[in-house]
Amino acid sequence: MVKNLLFRITKIEHILLYMLFFSIGVNAQCSLTGWKQFSQTEHSSIALKEDGTVWVWGNNTEGITGNGTAGGVIQHPTQVGTSSDWTEIAAGRFFVLAKKANGDLYGWGDNTWGNLGNGNNTDQYSPILIAQNVTSFSAGYHHTMIVKTDGTMWGTGYNEWGNLGNGNLINSNTWQQEASLATNWAKVGTGYYASYGIKTNGTLWSVGSNVYGQTGTGTTSGATSTFTQIGTDTNWKEATGGVYHALGLKTNGKLFGWGSGADGRLGIVGAGATIYYNPQAIEASSNYTYIATSWDASAIIKSDGTLYAMGVNHGGITGGVAASTYNLAPQQVGTDSDWKNLTLRVGGFHFGAVKNDTSIWAWGTDNLYQLGNGDGVALNKNVPTQVTCVDDSALGTSEVLKTKVSIYPNPVKDALNLISDHKNPEIKIFSATGRLIKSVKVEKNKAINTSDLPKGVYFLKIQNESEGVKFIKE
């Protein structure tokens, strides 16, 4: 039910008396756009906004929300604390890492294996400082790896496969330097039980579980507790891994995979259940920009902005392929070509990505509202759905007029007139579920063409303001 009806009387009173204004109050900080980075735990999602704030939604396992509590489910993005100086995020199975501009690394959530490196194994329900002078960091399943400003690499947490690289197989709740004590590390990545490091000379190194060739070093079994170089190439950009497979991306856009090829998780045509102990080129083209791995699936973005997935299709993560992409090349997810980035780690059974317009989208398993799509239903999606910040009432009857923007007629058939103090404003129109439908520049005193919109309920926002105006298209 509409709580507030407003009629504005002006010099053209006889027209504006027919104007009915609807608007909703949207969280002033959480909006449909302005997202920078997206990461996912096994049952929840974490995202960083361009304003430096961090938001979470989904299952609050082990205190993922960072707000002092554990348990329960969060359907829509909720801000972690009040800090607005976060610059990067990463997520493990049930824990979150976030870095500030000064190199301070914070962590919260599950700490069962000492993966927060704070000297104990107690879960942390609020962000705590765990390391300083950090330039690169990555969250494994139960372990954390970092590179510091002095070029050294350190790890903490689960280490029964040697994935900390410190020369032993002993778990640790304090930071351990990798065994070679090298000072030329540039970047670190992780698998579930493995770790990958890239040095300043562009060489790629690995350590940890090798049951299915996850280290990519040619070794056919066991575990490795010290970093070993993968091949001799000097142009590696990123590396990340699932449980039994890994992907690597080179600076020239060339994509490689190694480990288990079962169920198509590497995207190698005809791989079957083949295990690859060394990196294998995936397709002939060199046009990849982002890679991501989950438990037994993968996702990639090409330079043309298209998004692809491969592997086991839990909850629809590979984009609607019936069971898996077994023996197939990477399968395109949807038809959009405006995808901007993926995080190195996507959720166990749900995927997500950021678009060029800084909106974020998720798909796959939604049993704990980890997709954050605002539909109020815990229902899996096999196509990307936009993460929204509208609470349950915002799409129904709880409507409060706060904005100074006015539109008429409402409902509208074709031309929607706008009254605003803005000159030549940028107008964005969203669907009732929060999806961006169109974005246009409107000259002052000119109408907005809505003839191309299907019948339904929409929300209009102006100049990226946090509030929107509701209108109905007949």
C-alpha positions, 0 to 999 in steps of 0.5 A, a space after each residue: 500500500 502506498 504510504 505517501 501520495 504527493 501532488 506538486 502544484 506548478 505553473 502548469 497546474 492543470 497537467 501536474 494535478 494528474 501526476 502521481 509520484 511513487 518512490 522508495 528509500 534505498 540504502 544510502 550506501 548500498 546501491 545497484 551499481 558501484 561494485 568493484 570486487 566480488 568473492 564467495 565463500 561456500 555458502 555466502 557472498 562478499 563484495 567490495 564497493 568503489 566507496 571502500 565499503 564491504 558487504 556480505 549476504 547469505 549464510 552467516 556461518 562462523 561469523 562471516 557477517 563480521 558484525 559480532 554474531 554467528 548464525 542465521 541467513 542474510 537475504 540482501 547485502 549488509 555492510 560489514 562495520 562502518 569502515 570505508 577504506 577497504 581496497 581488496 577482498 578474498 574469501 576461503 571456505 567460511 572466512 573473509 580477508 580484506 586489505 586496506 590501502 596502507 597494507 593492513 590485512 584483516 580477517 574474520 569468520 572461521 579460524 578452526 585451522 588457524 587460517 587467520 594467523 592470530 595465534 589461536 583457533 577461535 572463530 572471529 565474529 568481527 574483523 581483526 588485524 592479522 598482518 601488515 605490509 601486505 601487497 598480495 593475499 589469497 584465501 585457500 579452503 582453510 589456509 591463507 597466503 600473503 606476500 609482503 612489501 619486502 617480497 617475502 611470502 608467508 602462510 598460516 592455517 591448514 598445512 597437512 598437504 604442505 600447502 604453506 610451503 614452509 617445509 613441513 606438513 604441520 598446521 599452524 595458527 601463526 605466520 610461517 615463511 615459505 622455506 626458501 626465504 626468497 624475497 622476490 615474490 610478486 603475487 600469490 594464489 591458492 587452491 583448496 589444498 595447494 598454493 601458487 606463487 608468481 615471482 617478479 621475473 614472471 615465473 610460476 611456482 607451486 606447493 601442496 596437494 598433488 593427488 591429481 597433479 594440482 601442482 602442475 610440476 610433473 609430479 604424479 602423486 603425494 604432497 610437496 611442502 616446498 615451492 617448485 617451479 612450474 616449467 620455465 615460462 616467465 610470463 605468468 599473470 595469475 594462478 588459482 585452483 579448485 580441489 583437484 584442478 588449477 587454472 593459470 593465465 599468462 600476460 599474453 592472455 593465454 589460458 592453461 589448466 592442469 590437474 584433473 580434467 574429469 567432468 570438464 572442469 578444465 574445459 579441454 575438449 575430449 579430456 574425459 577423466 585424464 589427469 594433466 600433470 603439466 599445464 595444458 593450453 585450453 583452446 588455441 586463442 589467447 584472449 582471456 582476461 579473468 579466471 576463477 575456480 570453484 570446487 570442481 568447476 571453473 569460469 573465465 572471461 574473454 577479452 570481448 567481455 563474454 563469460 564462460 563456465 565449465 565443470 560440474 553444474 551444481 545448481 546451474 553454475 555452468 549456465 544451464 548445461 544439463 549435468 556438466 560440461 564433460 568433454 566440452 569446451 567452455 560454455 558461454 553463460 548467457 549472451 552478454 558481452 559486458 563482463 568486467 571481472 571475476 574473482 579468483 575464487 568463486 563459491 562452492 556451488 554459486 558463481 558471480 561476476 562484475 559488469 562494466 557498469 559496476 553492477 554485480 551478478 550471481 547464479 547457481 545454488 541459492 538455498 541460503 540466499 547466497 545469490 542476493 538477488 532480492 526475489 525473496 525466494 531461495 531458488 537456484 538460478 542457471 543464468 546470472 541474476 543481479 544482486 540487489 540492495 532492496 529489502 523485501 518490502 521495497 518491491 511491495 507496498 512499503 513506499 516512502 517519498 524522499 526524492 525531489 525527482 518527479 515524473 508524469 504521467 504515472 502510469 505511462 504509455 510512451 513519453 515519461 516527463 521528468 521534473 528535476 533540478 539537474 541539467 541534462 541528467 543521466 537516467 537509469 531505469 531498473 526492473 522491479 527485481 533490480 536489473 538495469 534496463 536502460 541508461 540514457 542522457 535526457 535533455 532538460 524539459 525533454 521526455 524519456 521514451 519508454 515505448 520500448 519497455 514491456 508492461 510492468 513496474 520500474 524504478 527510475 534513478 537519476 545521476 547515481 542518486 541512492 533513491 529511486 522513483 517508482 513508475 508503472 508502464 502500461 
